[in-house]
Amino acid sequence: MSYVIGDACIDIMDRSCMEECPVACIYIGDRMAYIHPDECVDCGKCMPACPSEAINWEYKMPPDQAPFTAAAAEFVAEHGLGGGSDEQPIGVDHPIVDERRPR
């Protein structure tokens, strides 16, 4: 299990979660952040740090946010991410984010 960032992060990307993450498993796309499901150690420090309340446990994601669980895994795999974030934006997002209107 890991934490997942949902659509409340889109176009916000406060990055407070990244500052709290002890393993640097949060990667920045163009419009939102993604938690690498294989690198997350389930410490939970990111969740209370998020001012938009976009982060939930994978198994407690609201039904309308559930697709973001697979989207995070697909995003990090597609872009070969791993080994710790350098906090630099990747410049692209998963299609689920691209389909959302800008805030």
C-alpha positions, 0 to 999 in steps of 0.5 A, a space after each residue: 500500500 502507498 499514499 496517492 495524490 488525487 485531483 485536488 493537487 491539479 494546478 495547485 502543486 504546493 510541494 509541502 508534501 515533498 518537503 515532508 517525504 523522507 524518501 523523496 518518492 514524490 515526483 512533479 509532472 506538469 500540473 500535479 505531483 505523483 507518489 511513486 507506489 514502490 518507493 513510498 514507505 507509508 510513513 504518512 508525513 505527506 498527508 497532513 502536509 498537503 494544504 489541498 487535502 489531495 493525499 489519501 491512503 491507496 485503499 481509502 481513496 474516494 471512488 471518484 479518485 480511485 483512477 489516480 492510483 493506477 495513474 501514478 503507477 503508470 506515470 512513474 513507469 512510463 517516464 522511468 522515474 525512481 531512485 528519488 525525486 530531484 524536485 524538478 518538474 518532468 513537464 508532462 502528466 498522465 492523460 487523466 490529468 491532461 483531460 481535466 480542465 485547468 483551474 
